[in-house]
């Protein structure tokens, strides 16, 4: 399962520069269901956050923001909930100049074009 959306889809005319920029600036504004973040509080008071990649009767597997898979036994889950926050960090453009942000947007809009 993917960790995030396929960026080659951004070359689809349905995606405007405004749409892409909005997703970069406000990543939690609209989250695709496949990439919703789950937060788990364990019986040891540990908070784990990630995208559920697998689950069975014994364990939930989360992929965290570093890309690591964490196995969480169901018996150790005290609270589990979907969050409204994306794993994509906010303020990604804060360290870029206006030209760098424009270059990034241009790259993303053309990532799968020949």
Residue pairs with C-beta under 8 A, 6 or more apart in sequence:
1 34
1 51
1 53
1 63
2 34
3 51
3 63
3 67
4 35
4 87
4 88
5 32
5 35
7 108
7 111
7 112
8 111
8 112
9 15
9 112
10 20
10 108
10 109
10 111
10 112
11 109
11 110
11 111
11 112
11 113
15 109
17 105
17 109
20 105
20 108
20 109
21 105
22 29
23 29
23 30
24 92
24 93
24 104
24 105
25 92
25 93
26 90
27 86
27 88
27 89
27 90
27 92
28 84
28 85
28 86
28 88
28 90
31 37
31 84
31 86
35 51
35 86
35 87
36 51
36 82
36 83
37 49
37 50
37 51
37 82
37 83
37 85
37 86
37 87
38 49
38 50
38 51
38 52
38 60
38 62
38 80
38 81
38 82
38 83
39 47
39 48
39 49
39 80
39 81
39 82
39 83
40 47
40 48
40 49
40 60
40 62
40 72
40 77
40 79
40 80
41 47
41 77
41 78
41 79
41 80
42 48
42 72
42 76
42 77
42 78
43 75
43 76
43 77
43 78
44 76
48 62
48 64
48 70
48 72
49 62
49 64
49 65
49 83
49 87
50 62
50 63
50 64
50 65
50 70
50 87
51 62
51 63
51 87
52 60
52 61
52 62
53 61
53 62
53 63
53 69
54 60
54 61
55 61
57 74
58 73
58 74
58 75
59 71
59 72
59 73
59 74
60 71
60 72
60 74
60 77
60 80
61 69
61 70
61 71
61 72
62 69
62 70
62 72
63 69
63 70
64 70
64 87
65 87
65 89
93 101
93 104
96 104
